[in-house]
Amino acid sequence: MDAATKPEAGGLHSALRYKFIALAGSGYARSATAADAVAGVQPKLVVEPGTERELAEILRLSNEAGLAVIPRGGGTKLGWGNSPARAGLILSTARLTEVIEHAWADLTVSVGAGCTVQRLQEALAQHGQRLALDPLWPEKATVGGVLSTNDSGALRLRFGALRDLIIGVTIALPDGTLASSGGKVVKNVAGYDLPKLVTGALGTLGVITRAVFRLHPLPRNTRSFSISTADGVEMQQFVLAVQNSKLAHTFLQSHFSSDASPVSDILFEGTEAGLSAQETQLRHLSALTRIAEATTSTWAAREELWASTDPATTAMAKISILPATLARTMELVKRTAHEHQLRWKSLMYATGLGWLRLEGKADSLCGALQTLRGELQGQGGSLFAPHRPEKMPAFDAWGDAGDALPLMKAVKQQLDPKNTLNPGRFVGGI
């Protein structure tokens, strides 16, 4: 074995490392540090290609060499999911930041996967438009990362999920192909709806390099209110009443915790006359509850739930329930947290999706999550735990995939037969 092909201490052949440097540039291929670890697993190299074609070629070389690849955008949700089975290369989209085409007359935008959501929104706002999406940490979160984790918030109620907003995508496949599907593309891949397929796939099928979204106008005016209720039953009655009314609300979210009464936030957008009419109707609908115009930002509620998270004593879970079971679910959380001596907070959207924060000892957190997952899955819901303490007993982040798992594995085998991308991190060990 000559010097050009002798494996280095880090496990990468010198020749392969030199190829990565030649493609990305000497300043954009480096040894990974402890800060680059992914869910407790240490990769060997970080590469930041400057173009889609460079990224695809680096992925192809890694795939041929049997090197596991972990795609990374802003890194805000890199720990979500299970620990990777192995990690050789961090493939970063940090340089793919261009807003490629804003067709403002058509209400569409094509953007590089490494562009942050905040930067994209600022560019769109120059033409009075927006991507109607409210992900976590938009100043750092990238388009590709948000798509891969399917991260959306309360605006989903009015504008739909990410799968409703994305209309086109380009991804790099492990064989080096740049595959495009959907709107604003030259070549389409027959047989797969790639935009919807890669949304929420945690980078296990391909590396997103660009996306095309449908846009919405920025609102002329906004007005938000906070509604206080005595308990979860009264809060559920209010939420269902709003949903069954003719109110044109943009979002509706409810706060629950172990030490406070429930409070809901509701947001309206439109003209001043329209907002006044909406307020009048809301106050009539909420005659038995306490209502006040919101004095603090309702947008930051989910980030506040994640704030000051002690990784050793906190678990975060995303739950899905039927909206009609809101009160029953919160009572279940309250009872389970009490049994395991945990503190808790929750933010629930009117869609039935929501977030739960549990704080306490690692063993107690594991027991509570197991109980809650079992109960929710028995009711047709789900529990995904993107953050668990490192010392917590083994707990799968995703839970049971059900009948969908064989099909998911078949798609994975078709697009990534060598299991190169994010191995072991997704549902069912995909």
C-alpha positions as CSV (number, residue, x, y, z in Angstrom):
1,M,0.0,0.0,0.0
2,D,1.6,3.3,-1.1
3,A,1.5,6.6,0.8
4,A,-1.3,8.0,-1.5
5,T,-3.8,5.2,-0.4
6,K,-2.7,4.5,3.1
7,P,-5.5,5.1,5.6
8,E,-4.9,8.0,8.0
9,A,-5.4,7.9,11.7
10,G,-8.8,9.4,11.2
11,G,-9.9,6.5,9.0
12,L,-9.9,8.4,5.6
13,H,-7.5,7.6,2.8
14,S,-5.2,10.4,1.9
15,A,-6.1,10.2,-1.7
16,L,-9.8,10.6,-0.9
17,R,-9.1,13.6,1.4
18,Y,-7.1,15.2,-1.4
19,K,-10.0,14.7,-3.8
20,F,-12.4,16.4,-1.4
21,I,-9.9,19.4,-1.0
22,A,-9.5,19.6,-4.8
23,L,-13.3,19.8,-5.2
24,A,-14.3,22.1,-2.4
25,G,-11.1,24.1,-1.9
26,S,-8.4,23.9,0.7
27,G,-10.3,26.1,3.1
28,Y,-13.5,24.1,3.0
29,A,-12.3,20.5,3.9
30,R,-11.1,20.0,7.5
31,S,-10.8,17.4,10.2
32,A,-13.9,17.2,12.4
33,T,-13.7,18.4,16.0
34,A,-15.7,17.5,19.0
35,A,-18.1,20.3,18.2
36,D,-19.0,18.4,15.0
37,A,-20.2,15.3,16.8
38,V,-23.6,14.0,15.8
39,A,-25.8,12.6,18.7
40,G,-22.7,11.4,20.5
41,V,-20.9,10.0,17.4
42,Q,-17.7,11.6,16.1
43,P,-17.3,12.1,12.4
44,K,-13.8,12.3,10.8
45,L,-14.1,15.2,8.2
46,V,-16.2,18.2,7.4
47,V,-16.5,19.3,3.8
48,E,-18.4,22.5,2.6
49,P,-18.8,22.3,-1.2
50,G,-19.5,25.6,-3.1
51,T,-21.8,24.3,-5.8
52,E,-24.4,21.6,-6.2
53,R,-22.2,19.7,-8.6
54,E,-19.3,19.7,-6.2
55,L,-21.6,18.4,-3.4
56,A,-23.0,15.6,-5.6
57,E,-19.4,14.5,-6.6
58,I,-18.2,14.5,-3.0
59,L,-21.3,12.4,-2.1
60,R,-20.5,10.0,-5.0
61,L,-16.9,9.5,-3.9
62,S,-18.0,9.0,-0.3
63,N,-20.6,6.4,-1.3
64,E,-18.0,4.5,-3.4
65,A,-15.6,4.5,-0.5
66,G,-18.2,3.2,2.0
67,L,-18.1,6.4,4.0
68,A,-21.2,7.4,6.0
69,V,-22.4,10.9,5.2
70,I,-24.2,13.2,7.6
71,P,-25.8,16.2,5.8
72,R,-25.7,19.4,7.8
73,G,-27.2,22.8,7.3
74,G,-27.2,25.3,10.2
75,G,-26.8,22.5,12.7
76,T,-29.8,23.6,14.8
77,K,-31.5,20.2,14.7
78,L,-28.5,18.0,14.0
79,G,-29.1,16.0,17.2
80,W,-32.7,15.1,16.2
81,G,-33.4,11.5,15.6
82,N,-31.4,8.4,16.8
83,S,-27.6,8.3,17.0
84,P,-26.0,7.4,13.6
85,A,-24.8,3.9,13.2
86,R,-21.6,5.4,11.9
87,A,-20.4,8.9,10.8
88,G,-17.5,9.5,8.4
89,L,-18.2,12.8,6.7
90,I,-20.2,15.9,7.5
91,L,-21.4,17.2,4.2
92,S,-22.3,20.9,4.8
93,T,-24.6,23.1,2.6
94,A,-23.3,26.2,4.4
95,R,-22.1,27.7,1.1
96,L,-25.3,27.1,-1.0
97,T,-26.9,30.3,0.2
98,E,-28.2,31.9,-2.9
99,V,-31.8,33.1,-3.5
100,I,-31.6,31.7,-7.0
101,E,-34.8,33.1,-8.5
102,H,-37.6,35.1,-6.9
103,A,-40.5,35.0,-9.4
104,W,-42.5,37.5,-7.4
105,A,-45.2,37.9,-10.0
106,D,-45.8,34.1,-9.8
107,L,-45.4,33.9,-6.0
108,T,-42.6,31.4,-6.2
109,V,-39.0,31.3,-5.1
110,S,-36.0,29.0,-5.8
111,V,-33.4,29.0,-3.1
112,G,-30.2,27.2,-2.1
113,A,-30.5,24.7,0.7
114,G,-27.9,26.5,2.8
115,C,-29.8,29.8,2.9
116,T,-31.2,30.6,6.3
117,V,-34.9,31.0,6.7
118,Q,-34.4,34.6,8.0
119,R,-32.3,35.6,5.1
120,L,-34.8,34.2,2.7
121,Q,-37.7,36.0,4.4
122,E,-35.8,39.3,4.3
123,A,-35.2,38.9,0.5
124,L,-38.9,38.1,0.0
125,A,-40.1,41.0,2.1
126,Q,-38.6,43.4,-0.4
127,H,-41.5,42.5,-2.7
128,G,-44.1,42.2,0.1
129,Q,-44.0,38.5,0.2
130,R,-43.1,35.7,2.6
131,L,-42.7,32.0,3.0
132,A,-45.6,31.2,5.4
133,L,-43.5,29.2,7.7
134,D,-42.4,29.6,11.3
135,P,-39.6,27.1,12.1
136,L,-37.4,27.1,15.2
137,W,-34.4,29.5,15.2
138,P,-34.9,31.0,11.7
139,E,-31.8,33.1,12.0
140,K,-29.7,29.9,11.9
141,A,-31.9,27.2,10.5
142,T,-31.4,26.6,6.8
143,V,-34.0,25.8,4.1
144,G,-32.5,22.3,3.6
145,G,-32.5,21.5,7.4
146,V,-36.0,22.7,7.9
147,L,-37.2,20.6,5.1
148,S,-35.3,17.5,6.2
149,T,-36.8,17.7,9.7
150,N,-40.2,18.9,8.5
151,D,-40.1,21.7,11.1
152,S,-43.1,24.0,11.1
153,G,-45.1,25.7,13.8
154,A,-48.5,27.4,14.4
155,L,-48.8,28.9,10.9
156,R,-49.4,25.4,9.6
157,L,-53.1,25.8,10.6
158,R,-53.7,28.5,8.0
159,F,-51.1,27.8,5.3
160,G,-50.6,24.1,5.5
161,A,-47.6,21.9,6.2
162,L,-44.2,22.2,4.5
163,R,-45.4,19.6,2.0
164,D,-48.0,22.0,0.9
165,L,-45.6,24.9,0.5
166,I,-42.8,23.1,-1.4
167,I,-43.4,22.7,-5.1
168,G,-39.9,21.7,-6.4
169,V,-36.6,20.3,-5.1
170,T,-33.2,19.3,-6.3
171,I,-31.3,16.6,-4.4
172,A,-28.0,14.9,-4.7
173,L,-28.2,11.1,-4.7
174,P,-25.5,8.9,-3.4
175,D,-24.5,7.8,-6.9
176,G,-23.7,11.5,-7.8
177,T,-26.9,12.2,-9.6
178,L,-28.5,15.6,-9.2
179,A,-32.2,14.8,-9.4
180,S,-34.9,17.4,-9.7
181,S,-38.7,17.2,-9.4
182,G,-41.6,19.6,-9.3
183,G,-41.9,23.2,-10.5
184,K,-39.2,25.4,-12.0
185,V,-37.0,22.6,-13.2
186,V,-35.6,21.4,-16.5
187,K,-35.5,17.6,-15.7
188,N,-38.0,15.7,-13.7
189,V,-37.6,12.3,-12.2
190,A,-40.5,10.0,-13.1
191,G,-42.1,7.9,-10.4
192,Y,-41.3,9.9,-7.3
193,D,-42.8,13.1,-5.9
194,L,-39.4,14.2,-4.6
195,P,-40.4,17.4,-2.8
196,K,-42.8,15.5,-0.6
197,L,-40.6,12.5,-0.3
198,V,-37.6,14.3,1.1
199,T,-39.6,16.5,3.4
200,G,-39.2,15.0,6.8
201,A,-36.9,12.2,5.6
202,L,-34.0,13.5,7.8
203,G,-31.6,13.5,4.9
204,T,-31.7,9.7,4.5
205,L,-32.7,9.6,0.8
206,G,-30.6,12.4,-0.7
207,V,-29.0,15.7,0.2
208,I,-31.3,18.7,-0.6
209,T,-29.4,21.3,-2.6
210,R,-32.2,23.7,-3.6
211,A,-35.9,24.0,-3.1
212,V,-38.8,25.9,-4.8
213,F,-41.6,27.2,-2.6
214,R,-45.0,28.8,-3.2
215,L,-45.2,32.2,-1.4
216,H,-47.9,34.3,0.3
217,P,-48.2,38.1,0.6
218,L,-47.1,39.8,3.8
219,P,-50.1,40.8,6.0
220,R,-51.1,44.4,6.1
221,N,-51.8,44.4,9.8
222,T,-51.8,41.8,12.6
223,R,-53.5,41.6,15.9
224,S,-53.1,38.8,18.5
225,F,-54.9,37.9,21.7
226,S,-54.4,35.7,24.8
227,I,-57.3,33.8,26.2
228,S,-57.2,32.4,29.8
229,T,-59.3,29.4,30.9
230,A,-59.7,27.6,34.2
231,D,-58.7,24.2,33.0
232,G,-58.0,21.9,30.0
233,V,-61.6,21.1,29.5
234,E,-62.6,24.7,29.2
235,M,-59.6,25.3,26.9
236,Q,-60.6,22.5,24.6
237,Q,-64.1,23.8,24.4
238,F,-62.8,27.2,23.4
239,V,-60.4,25.8,20.8
240,L,-63.1,23.7,19.2
241,A,-65.5,26.6,19.2
242,V,-63.0,28.8,17.4
243,Q,-62.3,26.0,14.9
244,N,-66.1,25.6,14.3
245,S,-66.7,29.4,13.9
246,K,-66.3,31.7,10.9
247,L,-63.2,33.3,12.4
248,A,-60.4,33.7,9.9
249,H,-57.5,33.2,12.3
250,T,-54.0,32.6,11.2
251,F,-52.9,30.5,14.1
252,L,-54.2,29.2,17.4
253,Q,-51.9,27.7,20.0
254,S,-52.4,26.7,23.7
255,H,-50.0,26.7,26.6
256,F,-50.2,24.2,29.4
257,S,-47.9,23.5,32.4
258,S,-47.6,21.9,35.8
259,D,-47.9,25.3,37.6
260,A,-50.3,27.5,35.6
261,S,-53.7,27.6,34.1
262,P,-54.0,27.1,30.3
263,V,-53.7,30.1,28.0
264,S,-54.3,30.3,24.3
265,D,-52.8,32.6,21.7
266,I,-54.7,33.6,18.5
267,L,-53.5,35.6,15.7
268,F,-55.4,37.5,13.0
269,E,-54.1,39.2,9.8
270,G,-55.8,41.6,7.4
271,T,-57.1,45.2,7.2
272,E,-57.8,47.2,10.3
273,A,-61.5,47.0,9.6
274,G,-61.3,43.3,9.2
275,L,-59.3,42.9,12.4
276,S,-61.8,44.9,14.3
277,A,-64.6,42.7,13.1
278,Q,-62.6,39.6,14.0
279,E,-62.0,40.9,17.5
280,T,-65.7,41.6,18.0
281,Q,-66.6,38.1,17.0
282,L,-63.8,36.6,19.1
283,R,-65.0,38.5,22.2
284,H,-68.5,37.3,21.6
285,L,-67.3,33.7,21.3
286,S,-65.1,34.0,24.4
287,A,-67.7,35.6,26.6
288,L,-67.0,33.0,29.4
289,T,-63.2,33.3,29.3
290,R,-60.7,36.0,30.0
291,I,-59.4,37.7,26.8
292,A,-56.7,40.3,26.4
293,E,-54.7,41.7,23.6
294,A,-51.3,40.0,23.6
295,T,-48.5,42.1,25.1
296,T,-45.6,39.8,24.3
297,S,-44.6,38.0,21.1
298,T,-46.6,34.8,20.5
299,W,-44.1,33.8,17.8
300,A,-41.4,32.9,20.2
301,A,-43.4,30.5,22.3
302,R,-41.8,27.3,20.9
303,E,-38.3,28.7,21.2
304,E,-39.1,29.6,24.8
305,L,-40.1,26.0,25.4
306,W,-36.6,24.9,24.2
307,A,-34.8,27.7,26.0
308,S,-32.3,27.0,28.9
309,T,-32.6,23.3,28.2
310,D,-30.3,21.4,30.5
311,P,-29.3,18.4,28.3
312,A,-28.8,16.2,31.4
313,T,-32.3,16.7,32.9
314,T,-34.6,17.7,30.0
315,A,-36.4,15.7,27.3
316,M,-38.3,17.3,24.4
317,A,-41.1,15.5,22.6
318,K,-43.2,16.3,19.6
319,I,-46.7,14.8,19.9
320,S,-49.6,14.3,17.6
321,I,-53.1,13.8,18.8
322,L,-56.7,14.3,17.7
323,P,-57.8,17.9,18.5
324,A,-60.8,16.6,20.3
325,T,-58.6,14.7,22.8
326,L,-56.6,17.8,23.9
327,A,-58.0,18.0,27.4
328,R,-57.6,14.2,27.9
329,T,-54.0,14.3,26.6
330,M,-53.0,17.1,28.9
331,E,-54.5,15.3,31.8
332,L,-52.5,12.2,30.8
333,V,-49.3,14.3,30.7
334,K,-50.1,15.8,34.1
335,R,-50.8,12.4,35.7
336,T,-47.7,10.8,34.1
337,A,-45.4,13.7,35.1
338,H,-46.7,13.6,38.7
339,E,-46.1,9.8,38.9
340,H,-42.5,10.2,37.7
341,Q,-41.9,13.4,39.7
342,L,-41.3,15.5,36.7
343,R,-41.9,19.2,35.8
344,W,-43.6,19.8,32.5
345,K,-44.7,22.4,29.9
346,S,-46.6,21.9,26.7
347,L,-47.4,24.0,23.6
348,M,-50.3,22.6,21.5
349,Y,-51.5,23.8,18.2
350,A,-55.1,23.6,17.0
351,T,-54.0,21.1,14.4
352,G,-53.4,18.5,17.1
353,L,-49.6,18.8,16.8
354,G,-47.6,20.1,19.7
355,W,-44.5,20.1,21.9
356,L,-43.9,18.7,25.4
357,R,-41.0,19.6,27.7
358,L,-40.3,17.2,30.6
359,E,-37.7,17.9,33.3
360,G,-36.3,15.6,35.9
361,K,-34.1,12.5,36.5
362,A,-33.0,10.6,33.4
363,D,-34.6,7.3,34.5
364,S,-37.9,9.1,35.3
365,L,-37.9,10.8,31.9
366,C,-37.5,7.5,30.1
367,G,-40.3,5.9,32.0
368,A,-42.6,8.9,31.4
369,L,-41.8,8.9,27.7
370,Q,-42.5,5.2,27.4
371,T,-45.9,5.6,29.1
372,L,-46.9,8.6,27.1
373,R,-45.9,7.0,23.8
374,G,-47.8,3.8,24.5
375,E,-50.9,5.7,25.5
376,L,-50.8,8.1,22.5
377,Q,-50.1,5.4,19.9
378,G,-53.1,3.5,21.4
379,Q,-55.2,6.5,20.6
380,G,-53.9,6.9,17.0
381,G,-51.4,9.5,18.0
382,S,-47.6,9.6,18.2
383,L,-44.6,10.8,20.2
384,F,-41.3,11.7,18.6
385,A,-38.5,12.6,21.1
386,P,-35.8,14.7,19.3
387,H,-33.9,15.5,22.5
388,R,-33.1,13.0,25.3
389,P,-30.4,13.2,28.0
390,E,-27.3,11.2,27.0
391,K,-27.5,9.2,30.3
392,M,-31.1,8.3,29.8
393,P,-31.7,4.6,29.2
394,A,-32.0,3.6,25.5
395,F,-35.2,5.1,24.0
396,D,-35.9,5.1,20.2
397,A,-36.6,8.7,19.1
398,W,-39.4,7.7,16.6
399,G,-41.5,4.9,17.9
400,D,-43.4,2.4,15.8
401,A,-43.6,3.1,12.1
402,G,-46.4,0.6,11.6
403,D,-47.4,-0.7,8.2
404,A,-45.4,2.1,6.4
405,L,-42.0,0.8,7.4
406,P,-41.6,-1.9,4.6
407,L,-42.4,0.8,2.0
408,M,-40.0,3.3,3.6
409,K,-37.2,0.7,3.6
410,A,-37.9,-0.1,-0.1
411,V,-37.6,3.6,-1.1
412,K,-34.4,3.9,1.0
413,Q,-33.0,0.8,-0.8
414,Q,-33.9,2.3,-4.2
415,L,-32.3,5.7,-3.6
416,D,-29.5,4.8,-1.1
417,P,-28.7,1.1,-1.5
418,K,-25.4,1.3,0.4
419,N,-27.0,3.0,3.4
420,T,-24.6,6.0,3.0
421,L,-26.8,8.8,4.2
422,N,-27.5,9.3,7.9
423,P,-27.5,5.5,8.6
424,G,-29.6,4.4,11.5
425,R,-31.0,7.8,12.4
426,F,-34.5,7.6,11.0
427,V,-37.6,5.5,11.7
428,G,-37.1,1.8,12.0
429,G,-33.3,2.2,11.9
430,I,-33.3,3.5,8.4
